[in-house]
Amino acid sequence: MTARKPGQSRAPERAVYALLATVSVVALLATPAVAQDLPLLRGEVDENATSQYLLERDRQLLENQPNQLYPDSALQPALPEDEVRGVDRTGISPNPLESEEQTDVDAETAPLDGEEQAEEEDAPAARVPLDDTATGGVRQPAVETDPGFRRAEAATRQPALQVRPRTAVADPYAAEGIRAGSVILRPSVEQGLRGTTNADSSATGGSATISETTIRLNAESDWSRHSARVNAYATARRSISGQDLDENLGGVDAELDLDLGRELTGIGRFNYEVRPESANSPNIVDGTVSRPLRHIVTGSAGLHKDIGKLRLRLVGDVERDTFEDAELSNGDRISQEDRNSTTLSATLRGGYELSPALIPFAEIEAGRKTYDNRIDSAGYQRSADILAARAGIAVDLREKLTGELALGWLREKFDDDRLDPVSAFTVDGAINWSPRRGWDVRLSGATRAEAATGAGESGSVLYESRLAVTHELRRNITTTAALGYAWRDYVGSDDHDETFTAEASATWWVNRYAGLTGRLAYENLKSTMEGRDYDATSAFLGITVRR
C-alpha cells in the first residue's frame, strides 16, 4: 500500500473496509454449517429427546445405587409391591392442587368394569415431572417412603414439663430414724423441769419443782403387704424442791395388721401400762404415803371381712388389771388383791357401705369380768356379766375427715344380787378433721364402767371427752391447744365428780435432731363428795433429742 501523502483524506480507505465486512456477514448467514451437513455427526439437536435421555439415566442410577439408610442389603426391609410402585424416586413432591384436579378428572373418566383390562394395557407411562434437572448430589427417596417413618406414631407421648406433678418436698425437720432391716426405729429423749402448784393432783397436794425425764421409742415396719407399729415410753419424775414426789410410769402399745387376701384382714393389738393410781380415783386409800402402782395389760385379735358393700368384724379382747399394795404413813401395807380382775369379751360388728366415705354400723358386745378373789374382804361377789350394744357411723374422707361415732347402752350384772347393776348410756368415738393444710382437729370421747371397793357400792360410770387443735405455724414450730371434760356418775347415789382440763404447748425444732418444748396446763376437779376438790396449775420447759 502506497504511503499517504500529508494532508491526503482517509475516507476512501474507510469505505473499502466497511464494504468488505458487510459482504463477510452476509456470506456467513446464508451458508449452512459444515458440521451439520456431515453424515457422521448427530445432526440437529432435539431438546425434548435430550431431557428424556437424562431422566432415564437418573432413574437407572437410583435403581442401581446402594441403599443409604440400610447399607447392608440383608437388613433392608422389603416393601410391598404396591408401595414400590408408589415411590417417587425423584424426591419432588406433587402439586396438591394439581393432584386434586387430576383426581376429579379420573373420577369423571373412570372406565367401566369390562374396559379396565384394556385400558390398563394401553395406559401411558407415568408422567415425569419436568423439573428434574440432574445435579452432582446423590438423590434420596422421600422421607415418607422410609419403612421406619411410621414407627414414630407408636411412640408414647410425654406431657410437657410444665404440667408434670410436683414432687412433695421432704420435711427438713422430720426425724430420719434408724433402719434395722425392714423396721424403722425413731428413739427420742426429753428432759425438762416442771413447776406446779399441786405435785400429785390431790386435795392435799402442794407446790413443787419437778425434774421429768421421758424416753420414747417408735418402731414401724416397711413391709409391702402387712404392717406393724410399736410405741413405747418410760417417764421418771423426781422432786427438786417443794412437795416430795418420786414416781415412775411407762407403757407400750403395739399393732399388727395382716393382709390375708380375698378381702380378709387379720388384726392384733397389745397394750401394757404401769402408773401410780390417780389421786382423784374414787377408790384411793386415804393416808397412804405413795399411791399403789396399777398394771393394765390388754390384748385383742380379730378378723375383718368385706363382702361386696357389707363390712363384717369379729374381735376378741382380754384385759388384766392388777394393783400393788398401798403403803401407809406408819409403814403398814394394805393389800389390793380384791381389785385384781380379768375381763374377756367378744364384739361382732356389721356395717354397710353407703359410699366409700360413709359406713353406718351396729355392734354387740358380750363378756365376763372375773375377780381373782371370788368373794372380797367385805363379803361381796363382784364378778359380773357384761353386755353392750352400739350403733354409729364411720366416715372416711381421707385426709380431710376420718373417724367414727357410736351411741349405745352398757350393762354389768354382778353375781351378788345385793349390788345394783351398772347400766348407762354410752358415747364412744374419735373424729379427726383437717380444715386446711397445717391444721388438725381431734374430738374424742369414751365411756367406762369403774369398779368400787366399798361395801354395798356397785361402782361408777365415767364419761370423758377431749378436743385438741394442732397448728403448724412453720415447718419447725408446732402448737397445740386442748380442752378436756369428764363426768363421773356414782351408781345408786346422787354424787358425781366434774373435771375440767386445759393445755397449751409449743415445740420449736432447731433442726431435725433437737427441739425445745414448752407446756402450760390447768386441771380442776369439783365433787359433791367431801374432801375431793382440787385444782393444779403447772408449766414445763424442756429439750428433746431424737434420731
SVG drawing of the C-alpha trace seen along z (x, -y; Angstrom):
<svg xmlns="http://www.w3.org/2000/svg" viewBox="-80 -19 85 86">
<polyline fill="none" stroke="black" stroke-width="0.4" points="0.0,0.0 1.4,-3.4 2.2,-5.8 -0.3,-8.5 0.8,-12.0 0.5,-14.6 -3.0,-16.3 -4.5,-13.4 -8.0,-12.3 -8.8,-8.8 -12.4,-8.5 -11.7,-6.1 -10.0,-3.6 -12.8,-3.5 -15.4,-2.9 -13.4,0.1 -13.2,1.7 -16.9,1.3 -17.8,3.0 -15.6,6.0 -17.2,6.5 -20.7,6.4 -20.0,9.0 -18.5,11.4 -21.5,11.3 -24.0,11.9 -21.9,14.9 -21.9,16.5 -25.6,16.2 -26.5,17.6 -24.2,20.6 -25.2,23.7 -22.7,25.1 -20.4,27.7 -20.6,29.9 -24.4,30.2 -24.0,31.4 -21.7,34.3 -23.5,37.6 -21.2,39.0 -22.3,36.3 -25.6,36.2 -27.3,33.5 -29.8,31.1 -30.4,31.1 -33.8,32.1 -34.4,30.6 -37.2,33.0 -35.2,36.0 -32.3,34.7 -34.4,34.3 -35.9,37.7 -32.5,39.2 -31.2,37.5 -34.3,38.6 -33.9,42.3 -30.2,42.1 -31.0,40.8 -33.6,43.5 -31.1,46.2 -28.6,44.6 -31.1,44.6 -32.1,48.2 -28.5,49.4 -27.0,47.3 -26.8,49.0 -29.4,48.1 -28.0,45.2 -30.3,46.0 -29.6,49.7 -26.0,50.2 -26.4,54.0 -28.9,55.2 -29.7,58.1 -31.1,55.7 -33.1,53.6 -36.8,54.1 -38.8,55.3 -41.6,53.1 -44.8,54.4 -45.2,54.3 -47.8,51.6 -45.6,49.4 -42.6,49.8 -44.8,48.6 -45.9,45.6 -42.4,44.4 -41.5,41.1 -37.7,41.5 -37.3,38.0 -37.8,36.6 -40.1,34.0 -43.5,33.5 -46.5,33.3 -48.6,30.2 -51.5,30.7 -53.8,28.5 -52.8,30.4 -53.4,33.7 -57.0,32.7 -57.8,31.7 -56.4,34.9 -58.4,36.9 -61.6,35.2 -60.8,35.9 -60.0,39.5 -63.3,39.9 -65.2,38.5 -63.4,40.6 -63.2,43.8 -63.8,46.9 -66.4,49.5 -65.6,52.9 -65.3,54.5 -63.0,51.9 -60.5,51.8 -58.2,54.5 -57.9,53.0 -57.2,49.5 -54.5,50.8 -52.7,52.4 -52.9,49.2 -52.3,46.8 -49.4,44.4 -46.3,44.3 -46.4,42.3 -45.9,38.6 -42.4,37.4 -42.0,34.1 -40.4,31.5 -38.3,30.1 -35.9,33.0 -32.5,31.5 -29.6,33.8 -27.1,32.5 -23.9,33.6 -25.6,34.8 -27.0,38.3 -30.8,38.3 -32.6,39.9 -36.2,41.1 -38.9,39.1 -38.9,39.4 -42.4,40.8 -41.1,43.9 -38.7,44.9 -40.1,48.1 -39.2,46.7 -41.1,43.5 -44.4,44.8 -42.7,46.2 -42.7,42.8 -46.5,42.9 -46.4,45.7 -44.2,43.8 -45.8,42.8 -46.3,39.0 -44.9,37.4 -46.6,34.4 -44.9,31.1 -42.5,30.4 -44.8,27.6 -47.7,29.9 -45.9,32.8 -46.9,33.3 -44.7,31.7 -42.9,34.0 -43.6,33.2 -40.6,31.6 -39.3,33.7 -39.8,32.2 -36.3,30.9 -37.3,31.2 -38.7,34.7 -36.9,37.5 -35.0,39.7 -35.0,42.8 -32.7,45.7 -33.3,48.6 -33.0,52.1 -33.7,54.5 -37.4,53.8 -38.1,51.8 -37.5,48.1 -36.7,47.0 -37.2,43.5 -35.9,43.0 -36.1,39.8 -35.2,38.4 -37.0,35.5 -35.5,33.7 -37.1,30.7 -38.3,29.0 -41.9,28.7 -43.2,26.2 -46.6,26.9 -48.9,25.8 -50.1,29.3 -47.5,32.0 -49.7,35.1 -53.0,33.6 -54.8,34.3 -56.9,32.4 -53.8,32.1 -51.1,31.6 -48.6,28.8 -46.3,26.9 -43.0,28.3 -40.3,28.1 -40.0,31.5 -37.5,33.0 -39.0,35.0 -37.2,37.4 -39.0,39.3 -37.6,41.9 -39.7,42.8 -39.2,45.4 -41.3,45.6 -40.9,48.6 -42.7,49.0 -42.4,51.8 -41.6,51.2 -43.4,54.3 -45.2,54.5 -48.5,56.2 -48.6,56.3 -47.9,53.5 -46.7,53.3 -46.3,50.4 -44.8,50.2 -44.8,47.2 -43.1,47.3 -42.3,44.8 -40.9,44.5 -41.1,41.5 -39.4,40.7 -40.4,37.8 -38.4,36.6 -38.9,33.5 -36.1,31.0 -37.9,28.7 -41.3,28.5 -43.6,31.4 -41.9,34.8 -42.7,36.8 -41.0,39.9 -42.9,41.9 -42.2,43.9 -44.7,44.7 -44.5,46.2 -46.2,48.3 -46.0,50.0 -48.6,50.1 -48.3,52.5 -50.4,53.0 -50.3,55.7 -52.3,55.7 -52.2,58.8 -53.5,58.9 -54.8,62.4 -56.2,61.9 -59.8,62.3 -60.8,59.1 -59.9,60.6 -57.7,58.8 -56.3,60.0 -55.7,57.6 -53.8,57.9 -53.4,55.3 -51.4,55.3 -51.1,52.7 -49.3,52.5 -49.3,49.6 -48.0,49.1 -48.5,46.0 -49.5,44.9 -53.2,44.9 -54.7,41.5 -55.0,39.2 -58.6,38.4 -59.6,42.1 -62.8,42.9 -61.1,46.0 -58.0,44.2 -56.9,45.3 -56.7,42.4 -53.5,41.9 -51.1,43.6 -47.5,42.4 -47.5,43.4 -50.3,44.4 -50.3,48.1 -49.0,49.0 -51.6,50.2 -50.7,52.6 -53.1,52.8 -52.5,55.4 -54.9,55.6 -54.8,57.6 -57.1,58.2 -57.3,60.3 -59.9,60.3 -60.8,60.6 -62.2,58.0 -64.1,59.3 -65.6,57.3 -68.4,59.0 -69.5,56.6 -70.6,53.5 -71.1,55.4 -68.4,54.9 -68.0,57.5 -65.7,57.6 -65.3,60.1 -62.8,59.1 -61.9,60.9 -60.5,58.8 -58.8,59.7 -57.8,57.3 -55.8,57.9 -56.0,55.3 -53.8,55.7 -52.8,53.4 -49.8,53.4 -50.1,52.9 -50.7,49.4 -48.2,48.2 -49.4,46.2 -47.6,43.4 -47.0,45.7 -45.2,48.2 -48.1,50.7 -49.2,52.1 -52.7,52.7 -53.3,55.5 -55.2,54.6 -55.8,58.2 -59.6,57.7 -59.3,55.4 -57.4,57.7 -59.5,58.9 -59.6,60.4 -62.1,59.4 -62.9,61.5 -65.2,60.2 -66.1,60.5 -67.5,57.9 -69.4,58.5 -69.9,55.6 -71.8,55.3 -71.7,52.3 -73.0,51.3 -71.1,49.1 -73.5,46.4 -70.5,44.8 -66.7,45.2 -66.8,42.3 -69.9,43.3 -70.5,46.6 -73.2,46.9 -72.7,49.9 -74.1,51.7 -72.3,53.9 -73.0,56.0 -70.5,56.9 -70.7,59.7 -68.2,60.6 -67.3,61.7 -65.4,59.9 -63.9,62.3 -62.1,61.2 -59.2,63.2 -61.0,63.4 -64.5,64.7 -65.6,63.1 -63.8,59.9 -62.9,58.8 -66.3,57.2 -68.2,60.4 -69.4,59.4 -69.1,61.4 -68.1,58.7 -67.7,60.8 -70.1,59.7 -71.6,60.4 -71.1,57.6 -73.5,56.8 -73.4,53.8 -74.9,52.7 -73.9,49.7 -74.9,48.1 -72.9,45.5 -71.4,44.3 -67.8,44.3 -66.6,41.5 -63.6,41.6 -62.9,38.6 -59.2,39.4 -57.0,36.7 -60.0,34.2 -62.2,36.1 -61.9,39.5 -63.2,41.4 -66.4,42.8 -69.0,42.1 -71.2,44.6 -74.1,44.3 -75.3,47.3 -76.1,48.9 -73.8,50.7 -74.9,53.1 -72.9,55.0 -74.8,57.5 -73.0,58.6 -73.1,62.2 -74.1,60.7 -77.7,59.6 -77.1,57.1 -75.2,54.9 -77.1,52.8 -76.3,53.4 -74.3,50.8 -76.4,49.5 -75.5,46.4 -75.9,44.7 -72.6,44.7 -70.9,42.3 -67.7,43.5 -65.7,42.4 -63.0,40.2 -63.2,37.7 -60.1,36.3 -60.7,33.2 -58.2,31.1 -59.9,27.9 -56.8,26.7 -53.2,27.6 -51.3,27.3 -54.4,27.6 -55.6,30.8 -58.6,31.0 -59.4,34.2 -62.5,34.8 -62.6,37.9 -64.9,39.4 -65.2,42.7 -67.5,44.3 -66.1,46.6 -67.5,48.6 -65.4,48.3 -65.4,50.8 -65.8,50.0 -64.3,51.4 -66.6,50.1 -69.3,52.3 -72.5,52.1 -71.0,49.9 -71.5,51.0 -69.1,48.6 -69.4,45.6 -69.6,44.6 -67.0,42.2 -67.7,40.1 -64.5,38.5 -64.1,36.1 -61.3,34.1 -60.9,31.5 -57.4,30.8 -56.3,28.4 -52.8,28.7 -51.4,26.0 -48.1,25.9 -47.0,22.2 -43.9,23.0 -42.2,26.2 -40.2,26.2 -42.8,24.7 -45.9,26.7 -48.5,25.6 -51.3,27.5 -54.3,26.3 -56.6,28.8 -59.7,28.8 -61.0,31.8 -64.1,32.5 -65.0,35.6 -68.1,36.5 -68.2,39.4 -71.6,40.6 -71.8,42.9 -74.3,45.8 -77.0,45.8 -76.1,42.3 -76.6,38.7 -72.9,37.9 -70.8,37.1 -67.4,35.6 -66.7,33.0 -63.2,32.5 -62.1,29.7 -58.6,29.6 -56.9,27.1 -53.5,27.3 -51.4,25.3 -48.0,26.4 -45.4,25.4 -42.4,27.2 -39.6,25.4 -37.3,27.8 -33.8,26.2 -33.0,29.0 -34.3,32.5 -32.4,33.8 -33.2,31.3 -36.0,29.1 -37.4,27.0 -40.8,27.8 -43.0,25.6 -46.3,26.6 -48.9,24.9 -51.6,27.0 -54.5,26.4 -56.8,29.1 -59.7,28.6 -62.0,31.2 -65.2,30.5 -67.1,33.2 -70.3,33.5 -68.3,35.7 -66.3,34.0 -62.5,33.8 -62.1,34.4 -62.0,30.9 -58.6,29.7 -57.0,27.6 -53.5,27.6 -51.5,25.3 -48.2,26.3 -45.6,25.1 -43.0,27.3 -39.9,26.3 -37.6,29.0 -35.4,30.1 -35.9,33.1 -33.2,35.0 -34.2,37.6 -32.9,39.7"/>
</svg>
